Amino acid sequence: MSARLSVVMIAKNAADLLPDCLASVTWADEIVLLDSGSTDATVEVARAAGVQVYSN
């Protein structure tokens, strides 16, 4: 089994910054977003990009 690399991001109301941030880590095998109660479209943007999202 080969090693995998995951990137975990913590965000809140970062929908406007998220696309560029996600684009900067496309080399990762997996991206996980820990959302801290966003009221904007952060969760939707992340899910549309194929990111695993966990909300608090």
mmCIF file of the N, C-alpha and C atoms, coordinates in Angstrom:
data_MODEL
# 
_entry.id   MODEL 
# 
loop_
_atom_site.group_PDB 
_atom_site.id 
_atom_site.type_symbol 
_atom_site.label_atom_id 
_atom_site.label_alt_id 
_atom_site.label_comp_id 
_atom_site.label_asym_id 
_atom_site.label_entity_id 
_atom_site.label_seq_id 
_atom_site.pdbx_PDB_ins_code 
_atom_site.Cartn_x 
_atom_site.Cartn_y 
_atom_site.Cartn_z 
_atom_site.occupancy 
_atom_site.B_iso_or_equiv 
_atom_site.pdbx_formal_charge 
_atom_site.auth_seq_id 
_atom_site.auth_comp_id 
_atom_site.auth_asym_id 
_atom_site.auth_atom_id 
_atom_site.pdbx_PDB_model_num 
ATOM 1   N N  . MET A 1 1  ? 0.843   -1.170 0.000  1.00 0.00 ? 1  MET A N  1 
ATOM 2   C CA . MET A 1 1  ? 0.000   0.000  0.000  1.00 0.00 ? 1  MET A CA 1 
ATOM 3   C C  . MET A 1 1  ? 0.893   1.240  0.000  1.00 0.00 ? 1  MET A C  1 
ATOM 4   N N  . SER A 1 2  ? 0.565   2.192  -0.841 1.00 0.00 ? 2  SER A N  1 
ATOM 5   C CA . SER A 1 2  ? 1.361   3.415  -0.911 1.00 0.00 ? 2  SER A CA 1 
ATOM 6   C C  . SER A 1 2  ? 0.822   4.454  0.075  1.00 0.00 ? 2  SER A C  1 
ATOM 7   N N  . ALA A 1 3  ? 1.681   5.362  0.472  1.00 0.00 ? 3  ALA A N  1 
ATOM 8   C CA . ALA A 1 3  ? 1.300   6.415  1.411  1.00 0.00 ? 3  ALA A CA 1 
ATOM 9   C C  . ALA A 1 3  ? 0.381   7.422  0.725  1.00 0.00 ? 3  ALA A C  1 
ATOM 10  N N  . ARG A 1 4  ? -0.554  7.949  1.503  1.00 0.00 ? 4  ARG A N  1 
ATOM 11  C CA . ARG A 1 4  ? -1.458  8.979  1.010  1.00 0.00 ? 4  ARG A CA 1 
ATOM 12  C C  . ARG A 1 4  ? -1.229  10.246 1.816  1.00 0.00 ? 4  ARG A C  1 
ATOM 13  N N  . LEU A 1 5  ? -1.475  11.377 1.185  1.00 0.00 ? 5  LEU A N  1 
ATOM 14  C CA . LEU A 1 5  ? -1.308  12.655 1.862  1.00 0.00 ? 5  LEU A CA 1 
ATOM 15  C C  . LEU A 1 5  ? -2.639  13.393 1.875  1.00 0.00 ? 5  LEU A C  1 
ATOM 16  N N  . SER A 1 6  ? -3.062  13.800 3.066  1.00 0.00 ? 6  SER A N  1 
ATOM 17  C CA . SER A 1 6  ? -4.314  14.528 3.232  1.00 0.00 ? 6  SER A CA 1 
ATOM 18  C C  . SER A 1 6  ? -4.022  15.961 3.655  1.00 0.00 ? 6  SER A C  1 
ATOM 19  N N  . VAL A 1 7  ? -4.867  16.876 3.200  1.00 0.00 ? 7  VAL A N  1 
ATOM 20  C CA . VAL A 1 7  ? -4.817  18.264 3.633  1.00 0.00 ? 7  VAL A CA 1 
ATOM 21  C C  . VAL A 1 7  ? -6.111  18.534 4.383  1.00 0.00 ? 7  VAL A C  1 
ATOM 22  N N  . VAL A 1 8  ? -5.990  19.090 5.585  1.00 0.00 ? 8  VAL A N  1 
ATOM 23  C CA . VAL A 1 8  ? -7.163  19.452 6.379  1.00 0.00 ? 8  VAL A CA 1 
ATOM 24  C C  . VAL A 1 8  ? -7.175  20.967 6.529  1.00 0.00 ? 8  VAL A C  1 
ATOM 25  N N  . MET A 1 9  ? -8.309  21.558 6.197  1.00 0.00 ? 9  MET A N  1 
ATOM 26  C CA . MET A 1 9  ? -8.472  23.008 6.306  1.00 0.00 ? 9  MET A CA 1 
ATOM 27  C C  . MET A 1 9  ? -9.572  23.305 7.308  1.00 0.00 ? 9  MET A C  1 
ATOM 28  N N  . ILE A 1 10 ? -9.376  24.349 8.081  1.00 0.00 ? 10 ILE A N  1 
ATOM 29  C CA . ILE A 1 10 ? -10.408 24.842 8.989  1.00 0.00 ? 10 ILE A CA 1 
ATOM 30  C C  . ILE A 1 10 ? -10.871 26.172 8.426  1.00 0.00 ? 10 ILE A C  1 
ATOM 31  N N  . ALA A 1 11 ? -12.190 26.334 8.286  1.00 0.00 ? 11 ALA A N  1 
ATOM 32  C CA . ALA A 1 11 ? -12.696 27.553 7.666  1.00 0.00 ? 11 ALA A CA 1 
ATOM 33  C C  . ALA A 1 11 ? -14.008 27.995 8.290  1.00 0.00 ? 11 ALA A C  1 
ATOM 34  N N  . LYS A 1 12 ? -14.273 29.282 8.174  1.00 0.00 ? 12 LYS A N  1 
ATOM 35  C CA . LYS A 1 12 ? -15.565 29.857 8.544  1.00 0.00 ? 12 LYS A CA 1 
ATOM 36  C C  . LYS A 1 12 ? -15.801 31.058 7.637  1.00 0.00 ? 12 LYS A C  1 
ATOM 37  N N  . ASN A 1 13 ? -16.887 31.016 6.915  1.00 0.00 ? 13 ASN A N  1 
ATOM 38  C CA . ASN A 1 13 ? -17.272 32.103 6.006  1.00 0.00 ? 13 ASN A CA 1 
ATOM 39  C C  . ASN A 1 13 ? -16.134 32.467 5.053  1.00 0.00 ? 13 ASN A C  1 
ATOM 40  N N  . ALA A 1 14 ? -15.615 31.461 4.372  1.00 0.00 ? 14 ALA A N  1 
ATOM 41  C CA . ALA A 1 14 ? -14.483 31.656 3.475  1.00 0.00 ? 14 ALA A CA 1 
ATOM 42  C C  . ALA A 1 14 ? -14.821 31.333 2.022  1.00 0.00 ? 14 ALA A C  1 
ATOM 43  N N  . ALA A 1 15 ? -16.086 31.425 1.655  1.00 0.00 ? 15 ALA A N  1 
ATOM 44  C CA . ALA A 1 15 ? -16.511 31.035 0.314  1.00 0.00 ? 15 ALA A CA 1 
ATOM 45  C C  . ALA A 1 15 ? -15.753 31.789 -0.778 1.00 0.00 ? 15 ALA A C  1 
ATOM 46  N N  . ASP A 1 16 ? -15.445 33.053 -0.541 1.00 0.00 ? 16 ASP A N  1 
ATOM 47  C CA . ASP A 1 16 ? -14.747 33.844 -1.561 1.00 0.00 ? 16 ASP A CA 1 
ATOM 48  C C  . ASP A 1 16 ? -13.274 33.454 -1.696 1.00 0.00 ? 16 ASP A C  1 
ATOM 49  N N  . LEU A 1 17 ? -12.663 32.956 -0.644 1.00 0.00 ? 17 LEU A N  1 
ATOM 50  C CA . LEU A 1 17 ? -11.248 32.573 -0.665 1.00 0.00 ? 17 LEU A CA 1 
ATOM 51  C C  . LEU A 1 17 ? -11.029 31.099 -0.990 1.00 0.00 ? 17 LEU A C  1 
ATOM 52  N N  . LEU A 1 18 ? -12.050 30.301 -0.779 1.00 0.00 ? 18 LEU A N  1 
ATOM 53  C CA . LEU A 1 18 ? -11.905 28.856 -0.857 1.00 0.00 ? 18 LEU A CA 1 
ATOM 54  C C  . LEU A 1 18 ? -11.478 28.323 -2.218 1.00 0.00 ? 18 LEU A C  1 
ATOM 55  N N  . PRO A 1 19 ? -12.017 28.800 -3.329 1.00 0.00 ? 19 PRO A N  1 
ATOM 56  C CA . PRO A 1 19 ? -11.588 28.246 -4.621 1.00 0.00 ? 19 PRO A CA 1 
ATOM 57  C C  . PRO A 1 19 ? -10.077 28.345 -4.852 1.00 0.00 ? 19 PRO A C  1 
ATOM 58  N N  . ASP A 1 20 ? -9.484  29.477 -4.570 1.00 0.00 ? 20 ASP A N  1 
ATOM 59  C CA . ASP A 1 20 ? -8.032  29.634 -4.742 1.00 0.00 ? 20 ASP A CA 1 
ATOM 60  C C  . ASP A 1 20 ? -7.264  28.769 -3.756 1.00 0.00 ? 20 ASP A C  1 
ATOM 61  N N  . CYS A 1 21 ? -7.763  28.683 -2.541 1.00 0.00 ? 21 CYS A N  1 
ATOM 62  C CA . CYS A 1 21 ? -7.106  27.865 -1.527 1.00 0.00 ? 21 CYS A CA 1 
ATOM 63  C C  . CYS A 1 21 ? -7.124  26.394 -1.931 1.00 0.00 ? 21 CYS A C  1 
ATOM 64  N N  . LEU A 1 22 ? -8.272  25.908 -2.389 1.00 0.00 ? 22 LEU A N  1 
ATOM 65  C CA . LEU A 1 22 ? -8.376  24.515 -2.819 1.00 0.00 ? 22 LEU A CA 1 
ATOM 66  C C  . LEU A 1 22 ? -7.504  24.250 -4.041 1.00 0.00 ? 22 LEU A C  1 
ATOM 67  N N  . ALA A 1 23 ? -7.429  25.200 -4.938 1.00 0.00 ? 23 ALA A N  1 
ATOM 68  C CA . ALA A 1 23 ? -6.600  25.037 -6.134 1.00 0.00 ? 23 ALA A CA 1 
ATOM 69  C C  . ALA A 1 23 ? -5.121  24.909 -5.778 1.00 0.00 ? 23 ALA A C  1 
ATOM 70  N N  . SER A 1 24 ? -4.731  25.470 -4.645 1.00 0.00 ? 24 SER A N  1 
ATOM 71  C CA . SER A 1 24 ? -3.316  25.430 -4.257 1.00 0.00 ? 24 SER A CA 1 
ATOM 72  C C  . SER A 1 24 ? -2.905  24.084 -3.665 1.00 0.00 ? 24 SER A C  1 
ATOM 73  N N  . VAL A 1 25 ? -3.864  23.211 -3.386 1.00 0.00 ? 25 VAL A N  1 
ATOM 74  C CA . VAL A 1 25 ? -3.532  21.918 -2.794 1.00 0.00 ? 25 VAL A CA 1 
ATOM 75  C C  . VAL A 1 25 ? -4.074  20.741 -3.620 1.00 0.00 ? 25 VAL A C  1 
ATOM 76  N N  . THR A 1 26 ? -4.166  20.928 -4.904 1.00 0.00 ? 26 THR A N  1 
ATOM 77  C CA . THR A 1 26 ? -4.668  19.856 -5.768 1.00 0.00 ? 26 THR A CA 1 
ATOM 78  C C  . THR A 1 26 ? -3.736  18.653 -5.796 1.00 0.00 ? 26 THR A C  1 
ATOM 79  N N  . TRP A 1 27 ? -2.523  18.812 -5.339 1.00 0.00 ? 27 TRP A N  1 
ATOM 80  C CA . TRP A 1 27 ? -1.558  17.715 -5.288 1.00 0.00 ? 27 TRP A CA 1 
ATOM 81  C C  . TRP A 1 27 ? -1.887  16.704 -4.198 1.00 0.00 ? 27 TRP A C  1 
ATOM 82  N N  . ALA A 1 28 ? -2.754  17.063 -3.254 1.00 0.00 ? 28 ALA A N  1 
ATOM 83  C CA . ALA A 1 28 ? -3.086  16.169 -2.147 1.00 0.00 ? 28 ALA A CA 1 
ATOM 84  C C  . ALA A 1 28 ? -3.983  15.031 -2.625 1.00 0.00 ? 28 ALA A C  1 
ATOM 85  N N  . ASP A 1 29 ? -3.875  13.891 -1.971 1.00 0.00 ? 29 ASP A N  1 
ATOM 86  C CA . ASP A 1 29 ? -4.734  12.756 -2.280 1.00 0.00 ? 29 ASP A CA 1 
ATOM 87  C C  . ASP A 1 29 ? -6.153  12.975 -1.763 1.00 0.00 ? 29 ASP A C  1 
ATOM 88  N N  . GLU A 1 30 ? -6.268  13.782 -0.724 1.00 0.00 ? 30 GLU A N  1 
ATOM 89  C CA . GLU A 1 30 ? -7.549  13.994 -0.073 1.00 0.00 ? 30 GLU A CA 1 
ATOM 90  C C  . GLU A 1 30 ? -7.552  15.381 0.554  1.00 0.00 ? 30 GLU A C  1 
ATOM 91  N N  . ILE A 1 31 ? -8.686  16.077 0.447  1.00 0.00 ? 31 ILE A N  1 
ATOM 92  C CA . ILE A 1 31 ? -8.847  17.379 1.099  1.00 0.00 ? 31 ILE A CA 1 
ATOM 93  C C  . ILE A 1 31 ? -10.069 17.286 1.996  1.00 0.00 ? 31 ILE A C  1 
ATOM 94  N N  . VAL A 1 32 ? -9.892  17.698 3.243  1.00 0.00 ? 32 VAL A N  1 
ATOM 95  C CA . VAL A 1 32 ? -10.965 17.688 4.224  1.00 0.00 ? 32 VAL A CA 1 
ATOM 96  C C  . VAL A 1 32 ? -11.144 19.113 4.735  1.00 0.00 ? 32 VAL A C  1 
ATOM 97  N N  . LEU A 1 33 ? -12.381 19.582 4.769  1.00 0.00 ? 33 LEU A N  1 
ATOM 98  C CA . LEU A 1 33 ? -12.679 20.905 5.297  1.00 0.00 ? 33 LEU A CA 1 
ATOM 99  C C  . LEU A 1 33 ? -13.453 20.754 6.599  1.00 0.00 ? 33 LEU A C  1 
ATOM 100 N N  . LEU A 1 34 ? -12.940 21.363 7.652  1.00 0.00 ? 34 LEU A N  1 
ATOM 101 C CA . LEU A 1 34 ? -13.647 21.429 8.923  1.00 0.00 ? 34 LEU A CA 1 
ATOM 102 C C  . LEU A 1 34 ? -14.276 22.813 8.992  1.00 0.00 ? 34 LEU A C  1 
ATOM 103 N N  . ASP A 1 35 ? -15.580 22.860 8.826  1.00 0.00 ? 35 ASP A N  1 
ATOM 104 C CA . ASP A 1 35 ? -16.286 24.149 8.797  1.00 0.00 ? 35 ASP A CA 1 
ATOM 105 C C  . ASP A 1 35 ? -16.740 24.513 10.209 1.00 0.00 ? 35 ASP A C  1 
ATOM 106 N N  . SER A 1 36 ? -16.477 25.734 10.587 1.00 0.00 ? 36 SER A N  1 
ATOM 107 C CA . SER A 1 36 ? -16.795 26.212 11.939 1.00 0.00 ? 36 SER A CA 1 
ATOM 108 C C  . SER A 1 36 ? -18.060 27.048 11.970 1.00 0.00 ? 36 SER A C  1 
ATOM 109 N N  . GLY A 1 37 ? -19.116 26.568 11.310 1.00 0.00 ? 37 GLY A N  1 
ATOM 110 C CA . GLY A 1 37 ? -20.408 27.255 11.376 1.00 0.00 ? 37 GLY A CA 1 
ATOM 111 C C  . GLY A 1 37 ? -20.582 28.379 10.381 1.00 0.00 ? 37 GLY A C  1 
ATOM 112 N N  . SER A 1 38 ? -20.107 28.191 9.177  1.00 0.00 ? 38 SER A N  1 
ATOM 113 C CA . SER A 1 38 ? -20.236 29.230 8.151  1.00 0.00 ? 38 SER A CA 1 
ATOM 114 C C  . SER A 1 38 ? -21.698 29.554 7.860  1.00 0.00 ? 38 SER A C  1 
ATOM 115 N N  . THR A 1 39 ? -21.941 30.831 7.573  1.00 0.00 ? 39 THR A N  1 
ATOM 116 C CA . THR A 1 39 ? -23.276 31.273 7.176  1.00 0.00 ? 39 THR A CA 1 
ATOM 117 C C  . THR A 1 39 ? -23.303 31.690 5.708  1.00 0.00 ? 39 THR A C  1 
ATOM 118 N N  . ASP A 1 40 ? -22.164 31.574 5.048  1.00 0.00 ? 40 ASP A N  1 
ATOM 119 C CA . ASP A 1 40 ? -22.102 31.866 3.613  1.00 0.00 ? 40 ASP A CA 1 
ATOM 120 C C  . ASP A 1 40 ? -22.071 30.530 2.855  1.00 0.00 ? 40 ASP A C  1 
ATOM 121 N N  . ALA A 1 41 ? -21.580 30.522 1.656  1.00 0.00 ? 41 ALA A N  1 
ATOM 122 C CA . ALA A 1 41 ? -21.600 29.328 0.806  1.00 0.00 ? 41 ALA A CA 1 
ATOM 123 C C  . ALA A 1 41 ? -20.339 28.471 0.925  1.00 0.00 ? 41 ALA A C  1 
ATOM 124 N N  . THR A 1 42 ? -19.603 28.604 2.011  1.00 0.00 ? 42 THR A N  1 
ATOM 125 C CA . THR A 1 42 ? -18.357 27.849 2.183  1.00 0.00 ? 42 THR A CA 1 
ATOM 126 C C  . THR A 1 42 ? -18.568 26.350 1.999  1.00 0.00 ? 42 THR A C  1 
ATOM 127 N N  . VAL A 1 43 ? -19.550 25.798 2.659  1.00 0.00 ? 43 VAL A N  1 
ATOM 128 C CA . VAL A 1 43 ? -19.797 24.352 2.599  1.00 0.00 ? 43 VAL A CA 1 
ATOM 129 C C  . VAL A 1 43 ? -20.163 23.930 1.181  1.00 0.00 ? 43 VAL A C  1 
ATOM 130 N N  . GLU A 1 44 ? -21.022 24.688 0.529  1.00 0.00 ? 44 GLU A N  1 
ATOM 131 C CA . GLU A 1 44 ? -21.443 24.354 -0.829 1.00 0.00 ? 44 GLU A CA 1 
ATOM 132 C C  . GLU A 1 44 ? -20.283 24.423 -1.812 1.00 0.00 ? 44 GLU A C  1 
ATOM 133 N N  . VAL A 1 45 ? -19.434 25.433 -1.678 1.00 0.00 ? 45 VAL A N  1 
ATOM 134 C CA . VAL A 1 45 ? -18.271 25.572 -2.557 1.00 0.00 ? 45 VAL A CA 1 
ATOM 135 C C  . VAL A 1 45 ? -17.337 24.380 -2.382 1.00 0.00 ? 45 VAL A C  1 
ATOM 136 N N  . ALA A 1 46 ? -17.093 24.004 -1.141 1.00 0.00 ? 46 ALA A N  1 
ATOM 137 C CA . ALA A 1 46 ? -16.196 22.879 -0.863 1.00 0.00 ? 46 ALA A CA 1 
ATOM 138 C C  . ALA A 1 46 ? -16.762 21.576 -1.415 1.00 0.00 ? 46 ALA A C  1 
ATOM 139 N N  . ARG A 1 47 ? -18.030 21.320 -1.164 1.00 0.00 ? 47 ARG A N  1 
ATOM 140 C CA . ARG A 1 47 ? -18.640 20.078 -1.656 1.00 0.00 ? 47 ARG A CA 1 
ATOM 141 C C  . ARG A 1 47 ? -18.641 20.024 -3.181 1.00 0.00 ? 47 ARG A C  1 
ATOM 142 N N  . ALA A 1 48 ? -18.887 21.157 -3.821 1.00 0.00 ? 48 ALA A N  1 
ATOM 143 C CA . ALA A 1 48 ? -18.881 21.204 -5.288 1.00 0.00 ? 48 ALA A CA 1 
ATOM 144 C C  . ALA A 1 48 ? -17.500 20.877 -5.846 1.00 0.00 ? 48 ALA A C  1 
ATOM 145 N N  . ALA A 1 49 ? -16.462 21.133 -5.051 1.00 0.00 ? 49 ALA A N  1 
ATOM 146 C CA . ALA A 1 49 ? -15.090 20.843 -5.465 1.00 0.00 ? 49 ALA A CA 1 
ATOM 147 C C  . ALA A 1 49 ? -14.679 19.411 -5.111 1.00 0.00 ? 49 ALA A C  1 
ATOM 148 N N  . GLY A 1 50 ? -15.586 18.654 -4.520 1.00 0.00 ? 50 GLY A N  1 
ATOM 149 C CA . GLY A 1 50 ? -15.281 17.277 -4.175 1.00 0.00 ? 50 GLY A CA 1 
ATOM 150 C C  . GLY A 1 50 ? -14.574 17.086 -2.848 1.00 0.00 ? 50 GLY A C  1 
ATOM 151 N N  . VAL A 1 51 ? -14.632 18.091 -2.013 1.00 0.00 ? 51 VAL A N  1 
ATOM 152 C CA . VAL A 1 51 ? -13.966 18.065 -0.717 1.00 0.00 ? 51 VAL A CA 1 
ATOM 153 C C  . VAL A 1 51 ? -14.875 17.382 0.304  1.00 0.00 ? 51 VAL A C  1 
ATOM 154 N N  . GLN A 1 52 ? -14.283 16.611 1.211  1.00 0.00 ? 52 GLN A N  1 
ATOM 155 C CA . GLN A 1 52 ? -15.033 16.046 2.335  1.00 0.00 ? 52 GLN A CA 1 
ATOM 156 C C  . GLN A 1 52 ? -15.257 17.161 3.341  1.00 0.00 ? 52 GLN A C  1 
ATOM 157 N N  . VAL A 1 53 ? -16.508 17.375 3.735  1.00 0.00 ? 53 VAL A N  1 
ATOM 158 C CA . VAL A 1 53 ? -16.834 18.481 4.623  1.00 0.00 ? 53 VAL A CA 1 
ATOM 159 C C  . VAL A 1 53 ? -17.411 17.950 5.924  1.00 0.00 ? 53 VAL A C  1 
ATOM 160 N N  . TYR A 1 54 ? -16.894 18.485 7.025  1.00 0.00 ? 54 TYR A N  1 
ATOM 161 C CA . TYR A 1 54 ? -17.420 18.206 8.351  1.00 0.00 ? 54 TYR A CA 1 
ATOM 162 C C  . TYR A 1 54 ? -17.747 19.540 8.978  1.00 0.00 ? 54 TYR A C  1 
ATOM 163 N N  . SER A 1 55 ? -18.961 19.678 9.504  1.00 0.00 ? 55 SER A N  1 
ATOM 164 C CA . SER A 1 55 ? -19.402 20.946 10.094 1.00 0.00 ? 55 SER A CA 1 
ATOM 165 C C  . SER A 1 55 ? -19.514 20.834 11.592 1.00 0.00 ? 55 SER A C  1 
ATOM 166 N N  . ASN A 1 56 ? -19.178 21.927 12.239 1.00 0.00 ? 56 ASN A N  1 
ATOM 167 C CA . ASN A 1 56 ? -19.278 22.002 13.687 1.00 0.00 ? 56 ASN A CA 1 
ATOM 168 C C  . ASN A 1 56 ? -20.347 23.008 14.038 1.00 0.00 ? 56 ASN A C  1 
# 
